[in-house]
Amino acid sequence: MRRSIPKPIRNKLDLTDRAQTRLVRKRLSLSDAELAAIVGRIGNSIAAISKEVAKQRANALPKPTDVPPAAVIASVTATEQAATEVPVTAPTS
């Protein structure tokens, strides 16, 4: 009797399949330990893993530190507006 070869589930990650884990790690730019930790915490759904990685990266975005305070921005804007205004002179005819 012929038995069919079981097809892998497309949306689940099999950690025992080296090729599949390598492709997922490369696509998501993760290490083995990071991927294993996420799978242990979230589960083996590839969509859930991708969503968790995106969430972690969004939370890890650096805060801009070189932005001046709002008072400095307001004073520069007021100075620029005063400098660009052209005084109106009466026509001489």
Contacts in CASP RR format, 6 or more apart in sequence:
PFRMAT RR
TARGET T0000
AUTHOR 0000-0000-0000
METHOD contacts of the structure
MODEL  1
MRRSIPKPIRNKLDLTDRAQTRLVRKRLSLSDAELAAIVGRIGNSIAAIS
KEVAKQRANALPKPTDVPPAAVIASVTATEQAATEVPVTAPTS
8 14 0 8 1.000
8 17 0 8 1.000
8 20 0 8 1.000
11 45 0 8 1.000
11 46 0 8 1.000
11 47 0 8 1.000
12 44 0 8 1.000
12 45 0 8 1.000
12 46 0 8 1.000
13 20 0 8 1.000
13 21 0 8 1.000
13 24 0 8 1.000
13 39 0 8 1.000
13 44 0 8 1.000
13 45 0 8 1.000
13 46 0 8 1.000
13 49 0 8 1.000
14 20 0 8 1.000
14 21 0 8 1.000
14 44 0 8 1.000
15 21 0 8 1.000
15 36 0 8 1.000
15 39 0 8 1.000
15 44 0 8 1.000
21 32 0 8 1.000
21 35 0 8 1.000
24 30 0 8 1.000
24 35 0 8 1.000
24 46 0 8 1.000
24 49 0 8 1.000
25 31 0 8 1.000
25 32 0 8 1.000
25 35 0 8 1.000
28 35 0 8 1.000
28 49 0 8 1.000
28 50 0 8 1.000
28 53 0 8 1.000
30 38 0 8 1.000
30 53 0 8 1.000
35 49 0 8 1.000
38 49 0 8 1.000
38 52 0 8 1.000
38 53 0 8 1.000
39 49 0 8 1.000
41 52 0 8 1.000
42 48 0 8 1.000
42 49 0 8 1.000
42 52 0 8 1.000
43 49 0 8 1.000
END
